[in-house]
Amino acid sequence: MTEPPRFTVEVDYNRYLAIDATSVDAIVTVTATGDAPAATSDALEVIIIDCSTSMSGNKIRSARQATAAAIAELRDGVAFAVVVGTQDARQLYPDRGVARADARTRAEATTYVERLAANGGTGIGSWLKLTGQIADGFAGPLKHAILLTDGQNGERAVHFDAALRSVVGKFTCDCRGVGTDWRVDELRTISSALLGSVDIVADPADLAADFQAIMGAAMGKSMADVALRLWTPRGASIRFVKQVSPTVEDLTGRRNESGPQRGDYPLGSWGAESREYHVAIDIEAGSIDEDVLAARISLVTAGSDDVLGQLLVPVTWTDDTALSTRIARGVAHYTGQAELAEAIQEGLAARKAGDVATATARLGRAVALAAESGNSDTARLLERVVDVIDAPSGTVTLRRSVSDADEMTLDTRSTKTVRVRGAEQ
């Protein structure tokens, strides 16, 4: 029997508040340890491949190779299926239901994949709906999909939105765009709703390695449906909850009420890993030396009272400014990382709209934040879009010629953060 991971929950915040202060900001670090992946009977993998006409040539050849590489990574006994996406969706392998991975089924599926041809339109909502139906028929808790596309969705927005809403919570999904003709915001919407990732694979030749890495990570997951449960006292409220590491993701709107004065925020599936969350709480002002519990933070199995880890967030009001003005290191760092992601996305949007002044200001701010926080990967991506005159002050000029691939890479990876300097990586 597979052992579930062991979770620890830690918090970084300043417990001392100035008189009349009503805001508490805390960075919550959740760490799962244990190398044993889930039982194979618990896991489902669905690979969704765009086979629209625009995938012709190198793209469809690379998609075949990437899908075969992902299939090869499946552990024996894991349930899987392959979905072909055009203007509609159809199940390529098996005909219906799911197959269990072994030497025979992996070889059969790969044979089917090798025959894939590009012909048709792009209806991503239909792809998601079919994947949702496959997930509905699978009893295990860990359900994950990889979605690959090279183009923009051709469905009416109302149909796509309804399809996406219908599969939220049914499976997690990592999205990849190959080439530069797809829309970052479309795939980000999907990956965000389905608690996955989004990235660009500009060169189709890199697809196989990327798919192999995604599937390898999925095979290491050991627990599904973990949630962050926040209880606050009467008169207090949660201002926001954001994942801030390894990527920025706003979870505020995903709250599910789970009891009096408490709500659950879904965190998706977990393997051996660490993630960090910024929790912002508004409370009623207290008097000097008054102690109040601002929140109780628990890690639970979603939809249950099974507590995996828990901590308290007490606060004390003080007139000692040396205590009340201290800013927790993690809070300062991740506030900057969230602003960095926002500045990049706003700057790129302004650049596309021809607003040079706003684009220069926002991307310049992003350069300064990346330099300050030591986010060297993002700094390098920014240098492909702007000429940096002085990084600390954010003085930049827009490059006249920027490739679509460089711009889209910066956009898709804008939410990737770095840990606090000095913390374990």
Stockholm file with secondary structure:
# STOCKHOLM 1.0

chainA/1-425         MTEPPRFTVEVDYNRYLAIDATSVDAIVTVTATGDAPAATSDALEVIIIDCSTSMSGNKIRSARQATAAAIAELRDGVAFAVVVGTQDARQLYPDRGVARADARTRAEATTYVERLAANGGTGIGSWLKLTGQIADGFAGPLKHAILLTDGQNGERAVHFDAALRSVVGKFTCDCRGVGTDWRVDELRTISSALLGSVDIVADPADLAADFQAIMGAAMGKSMADVALRLWTPRGASIRFVKQVSPTVEDLTGRRNESGPQRGDYPLGSWGAESREYHVAIDIEAGSIDEDVLAARISLVTAGSDDVLGQLLVPVTWTDDTALSTRIARGVAHYTGQAELAEAIQEGLAARKAGDVATATARLGRAVALAAESGNSDTARLLERVVDVIDAPSGTVTLRRSVSDADEMTLDTRSTKTVRVRGAEQ
#=GR chainA/1-425 SS CCCCCEEEEEEEECCEEETTCCEEEEEEEEEEECCCCCCGGGEEEEEEEECSGGGTTHHHHHHHHHHHHHHHHCCTTCEEEEEEESSSEEEEESSSSCEECSHHHHHHHHHHHTTCCCCSCCCHHHHHHHHHHHHHTCCSSEEEEEEEESSCCCSCHHHHHHHHHHHTTTCEEEEEEESSSSCHHHHHHHHHHTTCCEEEECSGGGHHHHHHHHHHHHHTCCEEEEEEEEECCTTCEEEEEEEEESBCEECGGGCEEEETTEEEEEEEEESSEEEEEEEEEECCCCCTTCEEEEEEEEEEETTSCCEEEEEEEEEEEESCHHHHTCCCHHHHHHHHHHHHHHHHHHHHHHHHTTCHHHHHHHHHHHHHHHHHHTCHHHHHHHTTTEEEEETTTTEEEECSCCCHHHHHHHHHTTTBCCCCTTSCC
#=GC SS_cons         CCCCCEEEEEEEECCEEETTCCEEEEEEEEEEECCCCCCGGGEEEEEEEECSGGGTTHHHHHHHHHHHHHHHHCCTTCEEEEEEESSSEEEEESSSSCEECSHHHHHHHHHHHTTCCCCSCCCHHHHHHHHHHHHHTCCSSEEEEEEEESSCCCSCHHHHHHHHHHHTTTCEEEEEEESSSSCHHHHHHHHHHTTCCEEEECSGGGHHHHHHHHHHHHHTCCEEEEEEEEECCTTCEEEEEEEEESBCEECGGGCEEEETTEEEEEEEEESSEEEEEEEEEECCCCCTTCEEEEEEEEEEETTSCCEEEEEEEEEEEESCHHHHTCCCHHHHHHHHHHHHHHHHHHHHHHHHTTCHHHHHHHHHHHHHHHHHHTCHHHHHHHTTTEEEEETTTTEEEECSCCCHHHHHHHHHTTTBCCCCTTSCC
//
